[in-house]
């Protein structure tokens, strides 16, 4: 029997933003109002049958199961980091798991579906990091055959699963590991909200998003920064607030948080950024912490 409710943000990740009742308040940007009740992580950031494919007339959710397998490997690292406050202790493996989470999140989001399709169709076959060989002659398939494969049902979904590993493998992480930083809030005041498009980039992402300067709200009080070797200033509470405003602005529909009053405050502040130029001014201000 196939599963039905397929999350595009992992449930273990959503749990990093819940309140003491293990639930979140939900603001619906389309409806421009809060949902009447609080939601559990299992009830938000999913689509029905998002990763269900029809193969030879049969429904198959093996893509969803593969996502679950990856999540089971990185969730222990996430939970270890989530349990800390203030100065965060982490190792190289932790960074690896977080990079996979960040890239997996990006390629998995519904808001990036069209981008994923365009990426696969426009990228030369020799840059997609796979080859199709004739098992008898060992000759590489023709360009026409590649194009047929790329259009087959499920190919893009499978490619999105492999892209985080490809992104990671192409990094010069040995010489740049210190460019990835994890900061926790020093006080018990837990900020940060979560939206359906949670990664904040300084510029339009490269083909490998892990090469971009970015900010990733990891939990209510913990944030991942990629500074690309730039110095990072001391992070103030207002810096986190600006990130929350940007997360709200770039979210497609749903934004959640543990505290309704704080989320409402962010929604009101976000309403002041009603032009593209103001949003870009906010982005510039956010990334001044790297200057």
Legacy VTK file of the C-alpha trace (Angstrom):
# vtk DataFile Version 3.0
C-alpha trace
ASCII
DATASET POLYDATA
POINTS 291 float
0.000 0.000 0.000
1.435 3.374 -0.999
1.742 6.297 1.375
-0.349 9.390 0.679
0.965 12.337 2.695
4.354 13.320 1.287
6.282 16.061 3.093
8.523 18.438 1.168
9.996 19.623 4.480
11.025 16.692 6.698
8.939 16.241 9.813
12.058 16.101 11.996
13.005 19.555 10.637
9.537 21.021 11.308
9.827 19.749 14.896
12.627 22.263 15.407
10.021 25.043 15.302
7.236 23.685 17.518
5.974 25.075 20.831
5.671 23.314 24.189
2.605 21.483 22.856
4.686 20.151 19.930
2.608 22.189 17.491
2.958 25.292 15.322
0.795 28.260 14.449
0.186 28.530 10.696
-0.194 31.689 8.628
-1.682 31.201 5.158
-0.340 33.882 2.824
-2.921 33.069 0.160
-5.820 33.520 2.574
-3.970 36.304 4.439
-4.894 34.925 7.827
-3.948 32.448 10.520
-5.383 28.965 10.611
-7.851 28.641 13.471
-6.029 25.770 15.138
-2.437 24.775 15.772
-0.923 22.044 13.602
1.417 19.166 14.351
4.474 18.628 12.076
2.669 15.786 10.313
-0.131 18.175 9.259
1.854 20.856 7.439
4.306 21.238 4.533
3.131 18.232 2.541
1.233 17.410 -0.653
-0.969 14.414 -1.233
0.834 11.817 -3.382
3.539 14.341 -4.323
6.082 11.532 -4.872
3.738 8.848 -6.151
4.486 7.616 -9.679
2.374 5.446 -11.955
4.557 2.709 -13.448
3.021 0.120 -15.764
-0.394 1.083 -14.456
0.583 0.620 -10.796
1.083 3.393 -8.240
4.525 3.362 -6.609
5.903 5.583 -3.828
9.526 4.397 -3.902
10.687 8.028 -4.273
9.030 8.898 -0.965
10.623 5.866 0.680
14.043 6.952 -0.587
13.512 10.382 0.968
12.625 8.632 4.209
15.828 6.595 4.051
17.947 9.744 3.644
16.081 11.503 6.444
16.726 8.619 8.835
20.471 9.051 8.291
20.633 12.814 8.877
17.946 13.304 11.531
20.203 12.110 14.424
22.669 14.895 13.591
19.847 17.413 13.408
18.458 16.332 16.760
21.911 16.460 18.369
22.412 20.044 17.251
18.834 21.019 18.089
19.338 19.974 21.710
22.117 22.566 22.220
21.899 26.224 23.228
24.402 29.039 22.905
27.722 27.842 21.496
27.074 24.839 19.230
29.448 21.883 19.206
29.673 20.090 15.871
32.078 18.031 13.775
32.837 17.549 10.070
30.238 14.776 9.736
27.624 17.100 11.191
28.429 19.658 8.495
28.119 16.942 5.833
24.662 15.969 7.090
23.529 19.602 7.247
24.739 20.293 3.705
22.753 17.315 2.471
19.713 18.629 4.374
20.072 22.118 2.885
20.501 20.926 -0.702
17.814 18.259 -0.345
15.420 20.887 1.012
16.084 23.254 -1.895
15.519 20.708 -4.666
12.519 19.183 -2.908
10.437 22.353 -2.523
7.309 22.725 -4.702
8.264 26.345 -5.374
11.390 25.035 -7.162
9.666 22.387 -9.306
9.791 24.448 -12.490
13.425 25.337 -11.825
14.283 21.636 -11.401
12.697 20.764 -14.728
14.451 23.645 -16.497
17.758 22.704 -14.875
17.610 19.114 -16.117
16.430 20.036 -19.612
18.952 22.859 -20.132
22.055 21.284 -18.573
24.353 19.468 -21.028
24.274 15.717 -20.503
27.967 15.582 -19.625
27.315 17.982 -16.731
24.512 15.942 -15.185
27.048 13.497 -13.684
25.649 10.281 -15.111
26.213 8.195 -18.207
24.017 5.777 -20.126
26.061 2.939 -21.620
25.141 0.010 -23.834
25.741 -3.021 -21.608
26.955 -5.103 -24.561
29.185 -2.618 -26.420
29.904 -0.217 -23.535
29.237 2.630 -25.947
27.569 5.751 -24.637
23.978 6.355 -25.676
23.082 8.978 -28.261
21.905 12.485 -27.394
18.398 11.561 -28.556
18.308 8.631 -26.151
19.450 10.875 -23.287
16.629 13.275 -24.057
14.086 10.449 -24.040
15.360 9.228 -20.651
15.215 12.722 -19.151
11.556 12.963 -20.162
10.592 9.612 -18.672
8.207 9.495 -15.746
10.125 9.857 -12.488
13.525 10.833 -13.909
13.489 14.393 -12.565
12.309 13.162 -9.162
15.196 10.691 -9.034
17.656 13.340 -10.156
16.489 15.698 -7.399
17.283 12.928 -4.916
20.840 12.556 -6.207
21.559 16.275 -6.662
22.449 16.935 -2.977
25.159 14.246 -3.118
26.459 15.636 -6.419
26.492 19.149 -4.952
28.413 17.964 -1.918
30.926 15.920 -3.916
31.809 18.873 -6.146
32.668 21.114 -3.173
36.220 21.814 -2.063
35.067 21.186 1.477
38.506 20.264 2.817
39.742 23.822 2.310
36.423 25.514 2.987
34.933 23.636 5.952
35.360 26.717 8.148
33.105 28.716 5.839
30.119 26.808 7.238
29.094 28.139 10.640
26.368 27.159 13.095
25.212 29.778 15.590
22.790 29.371 18.471
20.897 32.109 20.279
22.650 33.068 23.512
19.427 33.612 25.431
16.279 31.605 26.061
14.369 33.906 23.723
13.845 31.632 20.734
13.389 33.408 17.445
12.932 32.145 13.880
9.966 31.025 11.884
9.748 28.383 9.166
8.311 28.845 5.692
7.826 26.700 2.615
10.908 28.350 1.061
13.287 28.647 4.033
16.775 29.140 2.511
17.849 32.783 2.226
20.438 33.433 -0.516
22.542 36.542 -1.029
22.351 36.141 -4.809
20.580 33.896 -7.302
21.927 30.392 -6.527
24.582 28.778 -8.689
24.000 25.373 -10.248
25.448 24.088 -6.997
23.524 25.959 -4.314
26.116 24.970 -1.708
28.561 27.345 -3.379
26.280 30.303 -2.642
26.323 32.566 0.396
23.251 31.545 2.323
21.446 31.566 5.646
19.407 28.553 6.758
17.198 28.738 9.882
17.849 25.322 11.402
15.646 25.560 14.497
13.893 28.271 16.494
17.220 29.428 17.906
19.920 27.925 15.673
21.063 29.138 12.254
23.481 27.831 9.617
25.561 30.389 7.708
27.719 29.920 4.616
29.976 32.958 4.420
32.328 31.860 1.589
35.360 32.918 3.605
34.131 36.373 4.546
34.394 37.549 8.122
31.173 37.342 10.093
30.127 40.039 12.522
28.521 39.403 15.873
24.950 38.289 15.261
22.359 40.426 16.980
18.666 39.618 17.637
17.666 42.092 14.933
19.725 40.105 12.432
17.548 37.067 13.107
14.406 39.167 12.843
15.447 40.375 9.385
16.007 36.772 8.300
12.533 35.885 9.546
11.030 38.769 7.561
12.798 37.528 4.428
11.660 33.936 5.033
8.101 35.240 5.313
8.400 37.337 2.144
9.845 34.576 -0.026
7.512 31.836 1.204
4.923 30.758 -1.339
1.982 30.050 0.950
2.592 28.698 4.456
4.677 30.185 7.263
4.711 28.652 10.734
6.147 29.324 14.158
5.827 28.349 17.811
4.580 31.780 18.909
1.561 33.339 17.226
2.288 36.844 18.490
5.822 36.787 17.124
4.699 35.336 13.787
2.028 38.035 13.550
4.660 40.668 14.270
6.824 39.304 11.433
3.803 39.313 9.127
3.160 42.991 9.930
6.801 43.935 9.412
6.890 42.009 6.119
3.930 44.030 4.824
6.182 47.105 4.793
8.374 45.494 2.104
5.873 45.767 -0.725
8.255 46.368 -3.626
11.081 44.400 -5.225
13.550 47.174 -4.429
12.653 47.130 -0.723
13.038 43.357 -0.585
16.469 43.594 -2.177
17.441 46.344 0.265
16.465 43.986 3.073
18.556 41.208 1.526
21.559 43.530 1.328
21.096 44.476 4.978
20.829 40.846 6.040
24.121 39.873 4.425
26.062 42.777 5.915
26.917 40.358 8.717
29.414 38.834 6.251
31.167 42.107 5.485
LINES 1 292
291 0 1 2 3 4 5 6 7 8 9 10 11 12 13 14 15 16 17 18 19 20 21 22 23 24 25 26 27 28 29 30 31 32 33 34 35 36 37 38 39 40 41 42 43 44 45 46 47 48 49 50 51 52 53 54 55 56 57 58 59 60 61 62 63 64 65 66 67 68 69 70 71 72 73 74 75 76 77 78 79 80 81 82 83 84 85 86 87 88 89 90 91 92 93 94 95 96 97 98 99 100 101 102 103 104 105 106 107 108 109 110 111 112 113 114 115 116 117 118 119 120 121 122 123 124 125 126 127 128 129 130 131 132 133 134 135 136 137 138 139 140 141 142 143 144 145 146 147 148 149 150 151 152 153 154 155 156 157 158 159 160 161 162 163 164 165 166 167 168 169 170 171 172 173 174 175 176 177 178 179 180 181 182 183 184 185 186 187 188 189 190 191 192 193 194 195 196 197 198 199 200 201 202 203 204 205 206 207 208 209 210 211 212 213 214 215 216 217 218 219 220 221 222 223 224 225 226 227 228 229 230 231 232 233 234 235 236 237 238 239 240 241 242 243 244 245 246 247 248 249 250 251 252 253 254 255 256 257 258 259 260 261 262 263 264 265 266 267 268 269 270 271 272 273 274 275 276 277 278 279 280 281 282 283 284 285 286 287 288 289 290
